[in-house]
Amino acid sequence: MAATDPARTDRRGLIDQLVRFAAVGGFSAVVDYCVYTLMLHLGLPTWGARAISFVVGTTTAYALNRRWAFQVEGGRRRAAGFAMLYSVTFFVILGVNALALAVLPESSWEVTLAWAISQGFGTACNFVMLRWVVFRE
């Protein structure tokens, strides 16, 4: 019987984790975007709508990432690390959203594209930090 290659196993684990993270991220992004759109329709300014949608999307992401994507137990330390990471990400995505709104041409899709750009940037940063800092075993 052939021995299992540890590097291949680690790579497979990373890919599986990345796929689950992407699924959770996609679902959480839909939640985030729906809340963002609702808040805009209720008359909130873009920064306020983005702030509220981020909190709702982040709460969804934490619960699903911890249990399914990274399959780790909870605890105060992990929750605090997650909260700290997402607090930093919050300000980053607000800045990226504002920058995108400032540089994108005025159009009917500018607000949605700015949201998508800020979401994508925040998601990439979060995966790296969650994998190697917050949810590491």
N, C-alpha and C positions, 0 to 999 in steps of 0.2 A: 504494500500500500504506500503510495507516494505521500511525502510530508507536505503539509500546507505551507505555502510561501507566505510569511508574515507580511511582507510588503504588499502582496496582492490582496490579502485579507484586509489590511488597513485601508487600501485604496477602495476596495469594494464597500467597506463600512462608511468611508467618506462619501462615496457616490450615493449610497442608500440614504444617508443622512441629508445630503444636499437635495435629493429628490423630495424627501419628506418636508424639508425646510421650504422648498419652493412651493409645494402644495399648500402648506400652512400659510406661507406668505401670500400666495394668490388669493386664498380665501379671506385672509385678514385684510388684504388690499381692497377686496370687494366691499367688505364691511366698512373700511376706512372711507372709501370713495362714496359709498351710499350716504354715510353720515355727513361727509363734506358737502355733497350736493344738497342734502336736506337742510343743513345749516345755512348754506348760501341762499336757498329758496326762502328760508325764514328771515332773511335780511342781515345775517351776520357778515362782517367784513371778512375778506379772504383769510387774514391771519387768525381770526377767531374761529372760523369754520375749520381751518387746517389744524388748529390746536385741539379742538374738541374731537375731530375725526381721528387724530393721531392717538389720543388717549384711548378711545374706544377700540381702534385697530390694534393698539399695543396690548391691551388687556386680553383681547382675543388671541393674539400671537403668543403671549406668555403661556397661557393655559395650554394651548395646543402644542407649542414647541417643547415645553418641558415634558409633557406626558408622551407625545408621539414622536416628534422629530428627533429629539435628543435622548429620550427615554431615561430620564434621571428623576430621582426623588426631589421633592421641593425642599423647603427649609428657608429660614430667614436669610442665611448667607447668600443663597442663590437668588432669592427674591430681591434682596438688596443690590446684588450685582446687576441683575436685570434692570431694576429701576434706575440705577446709576447710568448704565449704558444707554438706556432709552431716554433718559433725561438729557444726556449729551446729544443723542441723535435728534431729539425734539428740536433743539435749537439749530442744529445743522440743517434739518429739513425745512425749517421755517426760513432760514437764510437762503437755501438753494431755491425754495419756492419763490421767494421775493426776487432773487436775482433772475430767475427764469422769467418771471412776469415783467421785469424791467427790460430784458433783452429780446424777448420774443415779439414778433410783429403783432400788432393788434388784430385780433380775429375772433371768430366765434369759438375756436378751439384752444385759445391761448391759456385759459384757466385750467382746463383739463390737462393740457400738455405740461404745464408747470407742475401740476400735482404729480403727474407720472414721472417726470424727471426727478423731483424731490423724493418720491417714493422709491424709485430705483436706486438712487444714490444711498439713501438710508438703509435699504435692504442689503445691499452689498456690504456696507460697513458692519451691519448687525450680524450677518452670518459669520464673518471672520471673528468678531469678538465673542459671540455666543459659543462658537465651536472651541476656541482655544483659551477662553478665559472663564466665562460664566458657567457653561454646562460641561466643562471637562471633568472627567472622572478622576 
